[in-house]
């Protein structure tokens, strides 16, 4: 098959989870002989990167990358943000997506590369979209209100103004609903994210398909003994921004003088976090780590703490910790984090600072509990979160859509039960 991925950030021009998934899925498909193309917006990355470095990147073998640049520079993503349409990148996208050789168009983070109107392209192909964030229901992407708390009731215009972003008038025109009707399936990496979108009125065939890690992601270090460390430590990783919650974790380390905290990542909130850590010799910033370095950091940790304050749609850090047999500690209100970490049996959840401290102490000092959680998390990684399981479900979804088109027309009104319940039949409310 010829498969085209469309996303805002990718490769060297990226920040985190959505780009990591696109890279991993593209590589897995190419290894199985498929022709994969990835289109992404360089102008969008440059418009928001700040001091974020370009990360080292080589496209997976068999993957052709199409970095989109406009002679108008950052005006291109600004135009898309304001209109909900590809605008300056429409011609380049149309040439790639509308190519009749393309069998599947898989949209990802389309916020600044084409907006919802880009979903109208590729009518001849199967069209999927994975919702890596809450952008379809939140102009700020994260359901993080006023940059202070989780969003429970929308006040989008006010929230945009507080966040210094121009309100997106097109959101009130029905453009999102009309564009989503072009999709054959709208895919979510967690049930929590799927149900949140359903609750807020998203009408499309909704499908649950969890993330995965490539089989060789950890390089086999999970089967090695963890490296010797003079002191036990817990790890944390992610882009250093306010909503990731590191500012809640760092001050607590003064109550754990026998344990180190090692934080991987960089971002605009780093200066504030370093100031919080001043005077705490047991807090270390590791910087931006590559895959092997991150895997080794997690493998040696007693636990990986994921203190996100907003509702994550999956939390790739959880899966990366499980891959090296390390349990996790997550905020019970962290959306999919609770679903993927605590309910999976691979970690502990907390609702207060006291419970967070208690959870860290337990996993530092209780070997039996740590081994139990590690085994549960790793079992999930090599089963339902494995590369093979993910691609089986991915191809099952495509086959179901093809069968539906053959018997019922160009779009998918119903999805059968596939992959042990991961793909479900939409209800009438789904559209």
QUIUR-V916512 format. One record per residue. N is the residue number from 1. RES is the residue in one letter. PHI is phi in radians with two decimals (999 if undefined). Layout:
N&RES&PHI  N&RES&PHI
//
This chain:
1&X&999  2&X&-1.80  3&X&-2.14  4&X&-1.99  5&X&-1.69  6&X&-2.20  7&X&-2.67  8&X&-1.37  9&X&-1.97  10&X&-2.82  11&X&1.05  12&X&-1.10  13&X&-1.69  14&X&-2.69  15&X&-2.09  16&X&-3.06  17&X&-0.91  18&X&-1.13  19&X&-1.17  20&X&-1.09  21&X&-1.13  22&X&-1.06  23&X&-1.10  24&X&-1.21  25&X&-1.16  26&X&-1.06  27&X&-1.11  28&X&-1.13  29&X&-1.17  30&X&-1.13  31&X&-1.10  32&X&-1.68  33&X&1.61  34&X&-1.52  35&X&-1.58  36&X&-2.09  37&X&-2.13  38&X&-2.20  39&X&-1.87  40&X&-2.52  41&X&-1.85  42&X&-1.14  43&X&-1.05  44&X&-1.13  45&X&-1.07  46&X&-1.12  47&X&-1.31  48&X&-2.18  49&X&-1.19  50&X&1.06  51&X&-1.72  52&X&-1.11  53&X&-1.32  54&X&-1.19  55&X&-1.60  56&X&-1.03  57&X&-2.68  58&X&-2.21  59&X&-1.02  60&X&-1.01  61&X&-0.95  62&X&1.56  63&X&-1.90  64&X&-1.71  65&X&-1.76  66&X&-2.04  67&X&-1.30  68&X&-1.61  69&X&-2.27  70&X&-1.99  71&X&-1.17  72&X&-1.58  73&X&1.04  74&X&-1.23  75&X&-1.13  76&X&-1.14  77&X&-1.15  78&X&-1.12  79&X&-1.10  80&X&-1.17  81&X&-1.08  82&X&-1.44  83&X&-1.94  84&X&1.32  85&X&-2.31  86&X&-1.11  87&X&0.92  88&X&-1.22  89&X&-1.85  90&X&-1.06  91&X&-1.13  92&X&-1.12  93&X&-1.16  94&X&-1.09  95&X&-1.09  96&X&-1.49  97&X&-1.30  98&X&-1.46  99&X&-1.04  100&X&-1.14  101&X&-1.35  102&X&-1.32  103&X&-1.59  104&X&-2.35  105&X&-1.92  106&X&-2.00  107&X&-1.48  108&X&-2.24  109&X&-1.39  110&X&-1.78  111&X&-1.00  112&X&-2.03  113&X&-1.67  114&X&-2.90  115&X&1.12  116&X&-1.06  117&X&-1.14  118&X&-1.15  119&X&-1.17  120&X&-1.32  121&X&-1.40  122&X&1.31  123&X&-1.09  124&X&-1.34  125&X&-1.76  126&X&-1.22  127&X&-2.08  128&X&-2.03  129&X&-2.48  130&X&-1.77  131&X&-1.57  132&X&-1.40  133&X&-2.26  134&X&-1.76  135&X&-1.05  136&X&-1.12  137&X&-2.04  138&X&-2.58  139&X&-1.11  140&X&-1.63  141&X&1.41  142&X&-2.10  143&X&0.93  144&X&-2.06  145&X&-1.55  146&X&0.96  147&X&1.01  148&X&-2.34  149&X&-2.70  150&X&-1.14  151&X&-1.56  152&X&-1.91  153&X&-2.27  154&X&-1.24  155&X&-2.41  156&X&-1.13  157&X&-1.10  158&X&-1.11  159&X&-1.12  160&X&-1.07  161&X&-1.13  162&X&-1.09  163&X&-1.43  164&X&1.05  165&X&-2.15  166&X&-1.15  167&X&-1.00  168&X&-1.68  169&X&-1.05  170&X&-1.08  171&X&-1.14  172&X&-1.66  173&X&-1.74  174&X&1.48  175&X&-1.08  176&X&-1.10  177&X&-1.08  178&X&-1.12  179&X&-1.24  180&X&-1.12  181&X&-1.17  182&X&-1.41  183&X&-1.42  184&X&-1.51  185&X&-2.81  186&X&-1.91  187&X&-1.81  188&X&-2.21  189&X&-1.35  190&X&-2.50  191&X&-1.18  192&X&-1.05  193&X&-1.13  194&X&-1.05  195&X&-1.19  196&X&-1.14  197&X&-1.21  198&X&-1.10  199&X&-1.08  200&X&-1.66  201&X&1.65  202&X&-1.24  203&X&-1.93  204&X&-2.94  205&X&-1.15  206&X&-1.67  207&X&-2.30  208&X&-1.69  209&X&-2.47  210&X&-1.12  211&X&-1.13  212&X&-2.59  213&X&-2.08  214&X&-1.01  215&X&-1.00  216&X&-1.73  217&X&-0.99  218&X&-1.57  219&X&1.15  220&X&1.42  221&X&-1.24  222&X&-1.12  223&X&-1.62  224&X&-1.64  225&X&-1.21  226&X&-1.00  227&X&-1.10  228&X&-1.12  229&X&-2.30  230&X&-1.09  231&X&-2.36  232&X&-1.17  233&X&-2.51  234&X&-1.94  235&X&-2.03  236&X&-2.56  237&X&-2.68  238&X&2.64  239&X&-1.20  240&X&-1.46  241&X&-2.29  242&X&-1.00  243&X&-1.23  244&X&-1.35  245&X&1.42  246&X&-1.12  247&X&-1.19  248&X&-1.43  249&X&-1.35  250&X&-1.00  251&X&-1.07  252&X&-1.23  253&X&-1.20  254&X&-1.19  255&X&-1.60  256&X&-2.26  257&X&-1.12  258&X&-1.53  259&X&-2.20  260&X&-1.67  261&X&-2.04  262&X&-2.08  263&X&-1.92  264&X&-1.80  265&X&2.34  266&X&-2.55  267&X&2.85  268&X&-1.18  269&X&-1.66  270&X&-1.09  271&X&-1.04  272&X&-1.13  273&X&-1.18  274&X&-1.13  275&X&-1.13  276&X&-1.08  277&X&-1.48  278&X&-1.03  279&X&1.51  280&X&-1.98  281&X&-1.18  282&X&-1.66  283&X&-2.02  284&X&-2.21  285&X&-1.82  286&X&-1.61  287&X&1.40  288&X&-1.44  289&X&-1.82  290&X&-1.36  291&X&-0.99  292&X&-1.14  293&X&-1.10  294&X&-1.14  295&X&-1.04  296&X&-1.22  297&X&-1.05  298&X&-1.16  299&X&-1.10  300&X&-1.47  301&X&-1.43  302&X&-1.24  303&X&-2.84  304&X&-1.90  305&X&-1.70  306&X&-2.11  307&X&-1.61  308&X&-0.91  309&X&-1.63  310&X&-1.85  311&X&-1.33  312&X&-1.16  313&X&-1.51  314&X&-2.71  315&X&1.65  316&X&-1.05  317&X&-1.02  318&X&-1.06  319&X&-1.14  320&X&-1.15  321&X&-1.18  322&X&-1.04  323&X&-1.12  324&X&-1.96  325&X&1.09  326&X&-2.09  327&X&-1.31  328&X&-2.19  329&X&-2.23  330&X&-2.30  331&X&-1.25  332&X&-1.11  333&X&-1.75  334&X&-1.51  335&X&1.16  336&X&-1.17  337&X&-1.03  338&X&-1.13  339&X&-1.06  340&X&-1.47  341&X&-1.78  342&X&-1.27  343&X&-1.19  344&X&-1.33  345&X&1.54  346&X&-1.75  347&X&-2.91  348&X&-2.00  349&X&-2.13  350&X&-2.28  351&X&-2.15  352&X&-2.64  353&X&-1.07  354&X&-1.11  355&X&-1.21  356&X&-1.14  357&X&-1.05  358&X&-1.08  359&X&-1.15  360&X&-1.09  361&X&-1.06  362&X&-1.05  363&X&-1.36  364&X&-1.32  365&X&-1.88  366&X&-1.85  367&X&-1.12  368&X&-1.12  369&X&-1.11  370&X&-1.06  371&X&-1.10  372&X&-1.11  373&X&-1.18  374&X&-1.06  375&X&-1.13  376&X&-1.12  377&X&-1.15  378&X&-1.14  379&X&-1.06  380&X&-1.21  381&X&-1.09  382&X&-1.54  383&X&-1.92  384&X&-1.23  385&X&-1.80  386&X&-1.51  387&X&-1.08  388&X&-1.11  389&X&-1.11  390&X&-1.11  391&X&-1.20  392&X&-1.01  393&X&-1.20  394&X&-1.08  395&X&-1.23  396&X&-1.06  397&X&-1.09  398&X&-1.07  399&X&-1.12  400&X&-1.12  401&X&-1.12  402&X&-1.05  403&X&-1.11  404&X&-1.13  405&X&-1.15  406&X&-1.12  407&X&-1.76  408&X&-2.28  409&X&2.00  410&X&-1.31  411&X&-2.17  412&X&-1.76  413&X&-1.39  414&X&-2.49  415&X&-2.15  416&X&-1.29  417&X&-1.35  418&X&-2.29  419&X&0.91  420&X&0.96  421&X&1.57  422&X&-1.18  423&X&-1.90  424&X&-2.11  425&X&-1.35  426&X&-1.14  427&X&-1.52  428&X&-1.00  429&X&-1.16  430&X&-1.32  431&X&1.70
//
